[in-house]
Amino acid sequence: MNTNKNKYINAYVGGFLMGLLIIIAYYFAGEGLGSSGGYRDVAIGIIDKVSPAYAKANSFVAPHVSGEEGPMQTWLVFELLGVIFGAIISAAIFGRLKFMVGKAPHITNKKRLYLALAGGILWGIGTQLGRGCTSGLVLSGMAVNSLSGYIGLVAIFGFGFIFAYFFKRLWIKKN
């Protein structure tokens, strides 16, 4: 573990830069940041490649494949690619590029990966039912001074603290 704190960005600077990025996104793309739309577009692009007839007949998928540009050409897909490759480049620059499974000591790698997959699937379903992800709600909602963004922030962190209290024993096991 690298203990040189000078190599890490200050959280306040990071928050300020995130705010500027959201303003730029609104200016150029007309919408805020979030990740669920990009994952949706990738899934729809795969569905369209595997079964174009099904994609055009499905009421959820069809509006995304009917235009001139395919779903894989949306700016959200490129945002995801930027996040993935940006993380890899950042990890390489700061000497943290290695494969590891972050988990509690008493959980096996296999169990942790299955739990991560299950959580990812539930996240994907929830973001589509809720019309977006929590980061999009809070960051983009607060950027336009929307009451729902502030309510979302309180709800997300409030429930996060409550659930963390009850679920921390799954992560940290006392002897």
C-alpha positions as CSV (number, residue, x, y, z in Angstrom):
1,M,0.0,0.0,0.0
2,N,1.3,3.4,-0.9
3,T,1.4,5.7,2.1
4,N,2.6,8.8,0.3
5,K,-0.4,11.1,0.7
6,N,1.0,13.7,-1.6
7,K,0.2,11.4,-4.6
8,Y,-3.5,11.5,-4.0
9,I,-5.8,14.3,-5.0
10,N,-7.5,16.4,-2.2
11,A,-11.2,15.4,-1.8
12,Y,-12.2,19.1,-2.0
13,V,-10.3,19.6,-5.2
14,G,-11.9,16.4,-6.6
15,G,-15.4,17.6,-5.7
16,F,-14.8,21.0,-7.3
17,L,-13.5,19.3,-10.5
18,M,-16.5,17.0,-10.5
19,G,-18.8,20.0,-10.3
20,L,-17.0,21.7,-13.2
21,L,-17.3,18.5,-15.2
22,I,-21.1,18.4,-14.6
23,I,-21.4,22.0,-15.8
24,I,-19.4,21.1,-18.9
25,A,-21.6,18.0,-19.5
26,Y,-24.8,20.1,-19.2
27,Y,-23.4,22.7,-21.6
28,F,-22.2,20.3,-24.3
29,A,-24.5,17.3,-23.9
30,G,-27.6,18.9,-22.5
31,E,-27.7,16.4,-19.6
32,G,-25.8,15.6,-16.5
33,L,-23.5,12.7,-15.6
34,G,-24.4,9.2,-14.6
35,S,-23.4,5.7,-15.5
36,S,-26.6,3.6,-15.8
37,G,-27.5,5.1,-19.3
38,G,-24.1,4.0,-20.7
39,Y,-24.5,0.4,-19.4
40,R,-28.1,0.4,-20.8
41,D,-26.8,1.5,-24.2
42,V,-24.1,-1.2,-24.2
43,A,-26.7,-3.9,-23.3
44,I,-29.0,-2.6,-26.0
45,G,-26.2,-2.5,-28.6
46,I,-25.4,-6.2,-27.8
47,I,-29.1,-7.1,-28.0
48,D,-29.3,-5.4,-31.4
49,K,-26.2,-7.2,-32.7
50,V,-27.4,-10.6,-31.5
51,S,-31.0,-10.3,-32.5
52,P,-31.9,-7.3,-34.5
53,A,-35.5,-8.5,-35.1
54,Y,-36.1,-8.9,-31.3
55,A,-34.5,-5.4,-30.7
56,K,-36.9,-3.8,-33.1
57,A,-39.9,-5.6,-31.7
58,N,-39.2,-4.9,-28.0
59,S,-40.9,-1.8,-26.7
60,F,-38.0,-0.9,-24.4
61,V,-35.2,-1.5,-26.9
62,A,-36.8,-0.4,-30.1
63,P,-36.6,3.4,-29.5
64,H,-32.9,3.1,-28.9
65,V,-32.1,1.2,-32.1
66,S,-34.4,3.0,-34.5
67,G,-32.3,6.2,-35.1
68,E,-29.4,6.8,-37.4
69,E,-26.8,6.4,-34.7
70,G,-26.7,3.1,-32.8
71,P,-26.8,2.9,-29.0
72,M,-23.1,2.2,-28.9
73,Q,-22.4,5.6,-30.3
74,T,-24.0,7.6,-27.5
75,W,-21.8,9.9,-25.4
76,L,-22.6,7.9,-22.3
77,V,-20.8,4.8,-23.7
78,F,-17.7,7.0,-24.3
79,E,-18.1,8.3,-20.7
80,L,-17.9,4.7,-19.4
81,L,-14.9,4.0,-21.6
82,G,-13.2,7.1,-20.2
83,V,-13.9,6.1,-16.6
84,I,-12.6,2.6,-17.2
85,F,-9.4,3.6,-19.0
86,G,-8.9,6.7,-16.8
87,A,-9.0,4.4,-13.7
88,I,-6.4,2.1,-15.3
89,I,-4.1,4.9,-16.3
90,S,-4.4,6.6,-12.9
91,A,-3.7,3.3,-11.1
92,A,-0.6,2.8,-13.4
93,I,0.7,6.3,-12.7
94,F,0.4,6.0,-9.0
95,G,1.7,2.4,-8.7
96,R,-1.6,0.7,-7.8
97,L,-2.2,-1.3,-11.0
98,K,-2.6,-4.9,-9.9
99,F,-5.3,-7.5,-9.9
100,M,-6.9,-8.1,-6.5
101,V,-10.3,-8.9,-5.1
102,G,-11.3,-6.4,-2.3
103,K,-13.0,-8.5,0.3
104,A,-13.3,-9.3,4.0
105,P,-10.7,-11.9,5.2
106,H,-13.3,-14.5,6.0
107,I,-15.0,-14.4,2.5
108,T,-13.5,-16.4,-0.4
109,N,-12.7,-14.7,-3.7
110,K,-15.3,-16.8,-5.4
111,K,-18.1,-15.8,-3.0
112,R,-17.1,-12.2,-3.2
113,L,-17.2,-12.2,-7.0
114,Y,-20.6,-13.9,-7.0
115,L,-21.9,-11.3,-4.5
116,A,-20.5,-8.5,-6.7
117,L,-22.2,-10.0,-9.8
118,A,-25.5,-10.3,-7.9
119,G,-25.2,-6.7,-6.6
120,G,-24.4,-5.5,-10.1
121,I,-27.4,-7.2,-11.6
122,L,-29.6,-5.7,-8.9
123,W,-28.1,-2.3,-9.5
124,G,-28.8,-2.6,-13.2
125,I,-32.4,-3.5,-12.6
126,G,-32.9,-0.8,-10.0
127,T,-31.4,1.9,-12.2
128,Q,-33.8,1.1,-15.0
129,L,-36.8,0.9,-12.7
130,G,-35.8,4.2,-11.1
131,R,-34.9,5.9,-14.4
132,G,-31.2,6.4,-13.5
133,C,-28.5,5.8,-10.9
134,T,-27.9,7.4,-7.6
135,S,-24.9,9.4,-8.8
136,G,-26.9,10.8,-11.6
137,L,-29.7,11.8,-9.3
138,V,-27.5,13.5,-6.7
139,L,-24.8,15.0,-8.8
140,S,-26.9,16.1,-11.8
141,G,-29.9,16.9,-9.6
142,M,-27.9,19.1,-7.3
143,A,-26.1,20.7,-10.3
144,V,-29.4,22.2,-11.5
145,N,-30.5,22.9,-7.9
146,S,-33.3,20.4,-8.0
147,L,-35.1,19.5,-4.7
148,S,-35.0,15.8,-5.7
149,G,-31.2,15.9,-5.9
150,Y,-31.0,17.2,-2.3
151,I,-33.6,14.7,-1.1
152,G,-31.8,11.9,-2.9
153,L,-28.5,12.9,-1.2
154,V,-30.0,12.7,2.2
155,A,-31.8,9.4,1.5
156,I,-28.8,7.8,-0.1
157,F,-26.4,8.6,2.7
158,G,-28.9,8.2,5.4
159,F,-29.9,4.7,4.4
160,G,-26.3,4.0,3.6
161,F,-25.3,4.7,7.2
162,I,-28.2,2.7,8.5
163,F,-27.5,-0.4,6.3
164,A,-23.7,-0.1,7.0
165,Y,-24.4,-0.4,10.8
166,F,-26.3,-3.6,10.3
167,F,-24.2,-5.1,7.5
168,K,-20.7,-4.3,8.7
169,R,-20.5,-7.6,10.5
170,L,-20.5,-9.3,7.1
171,W,-17.4,-7.5,6.2
172,I,-15.6,-7.2,9.6
173,K,-15.9,-10.4,11.6
174,K,-14.9,-10.2,15.3
175,N,-13.0,-13.1,16.8
